[in-house]
Amino acid sequence: MAATHVLFVEDDDVIREATTLALERDGFEVTAAPDGLEGLAAFRGRRPDLALLDVMVPGLDGVSLCRRIRDESTVPVIMVSARADAIDIVLGLEAGADDYVTKPFDGAVLVARIRAVLRRFRAAGGDEDRDGAPQLSFGDIEIDPEGMEVTRGGERLALTPTEMRLLLEFAGAPGTVLSRDRLLQRVWDYEWGGDTRVVDVHVQRLRAKIGQDRLETVRGFGYKLRA
């Protein structure tokens, strides 16, 4: 079985080399690039299984690179940001990233986050057993869990794997308030605490595609899908 291929874009030589070695020790194949333009070329040439992008890289910053990748692919993307740069985290998620890690990061945590993102990406691609799953309808939204397709008013929506898993979680319990912690555990596969901003930003992205009024905010508790 071929090793999982990670594209790592990081301009700091020490971090890039140390992280590459750590990932390779865990069995990943790594293509490392020092700037966004080389990263984009490497992505197009190698088509990795996952992209790990630092926000502040020269040539083409990580957020812009994420947007370019997202225009071409649904491959999982994890952003890397300095701990204090909260706005970079939000911008990266809004650009289509699936998750983020903050510097300085622990190698074991990084590997766990990569594996979690890959698990849900593969599950959203159809690896989970969905035989016989019924088609779901919510107003003009039609969800085919088996075919992993969503339409609105008859037009197919382009959802990322994370957005698809988030929508399926809501569709599995329409009218029920789902807390951010539950969504972190079920959608992001976090068995430990996580930053709920990742949930809020993805809910906003999903709303933009299925309709702003379809997902209701229940202040202080979470979100629910209007049946």
Secondary structure, 3 states (H helix, E strand, C coil): CCCCEEEEECCCHHHHHHHHHHHHHCCCEEEEECCHHHHHHHHHHHCCCEEEEECCCCCCCHHHHHHHHHHHCCCCEEEEEECCCHHHHHHHHHCCCCEEEEECCCHHHHHHHHHHHHHHHHHHHHHCCCCCCCCEEECCEEEECCCCEEEECCEECCCCHHHHHHHHHHHCCCCCCECHHHHHHHCCCCCCCCCCHHHHHHHHHHHHHHCCCCEEEECCCEEEECC
